[in-house]
Amino acid sequence: MPAPTCASCHTARAALRRPRSGQALCGPCFCTAFEAEVLHTVVAGRLLPPGAVVAVGASGGKDSTVLAHVLRELAPRLGLTLRLVAVDEGIGGYRDAALAAVRRQAERWGLPLTIVAYEDLFGGWTMDAVARSTAGTGRGRSCCTFCGVLRRRALEEGARLVGATHVVTGHNADDVAETVLMNFLRGDAARLARGGGLGSAGEGGALPRCRPLQFASQKEVVLYAHFRRLDYFSEECVYAPRAFRGHARELLKRLEAVRPTAALDLVHSAERLALAPAVRPPRPGACSRCGALASRALCQACALLDGLARGRPRLAIGEHKHEPRDEGPRSRAQAAAAAF
């Protein structure tokens, strides 16, 4: 059976059916539609004002590669200046290859690239060192917890280094839906409360941060990269198989098999979530050590690094079973808010 004609240009043969709508499109029309939808997300959400200097979190993977390419296409219309900021977590045999892909992208697109390393920012700690520290403690699965917190801080520091006014990351709809599922499964009201919207407005001195690809499915991100012939790194992190996120990812795949819009439905559910006053997290303050946004005396990054330095890495942020209680009693809502 021959492929149908493209529903947009009505000339070329369709190369795909869009996963969420079933619309048959040729490659060029799909890419045009994808870029238009990202533009709508940015403009309608007022995410990046004209004149913004935007730090694009560049990992070398498909999501950040597609994000950087699309924003580069849209930058003249939006009045943006782009800077690539990559984070070297210190994962031997993995991050070097990913950073090589980022360097190729920066050279090809003519975009300035800045690389910041955990080792330089966090007192010599790398993710390989964290993994060795947690090995044999029953906390091996916490590598992704450490890495997520430290990478967020490193990206913020890199963005400030290049004079950025805004930070963008390549999280797609599947990523956000997985996070929503994880928070539901853990009963984490604080993180659910912060999960809606397209990012953060930059309270407490932090730079505004947003996710322009939040309504784009992972399948469409891959398709866009394919039709635009983008060069990206596709290996999975060596520590990822042990992460709890993998269970949420498998559950989401099964949900999408019976309901193709499941990922977007979860994204929109997080946007509309309302919490009772009793379980709303307290307003954040400033970390007593580094001044970053924090819901307790120490921010997440400082708390984790403090635990590592004392030889007691914690299984998850907010767990205090093995640490002295020097902050006084806290309510259940405050304890939940301490988790990221």
Disulfide bonds with the S-S distance in Angstrom:
none
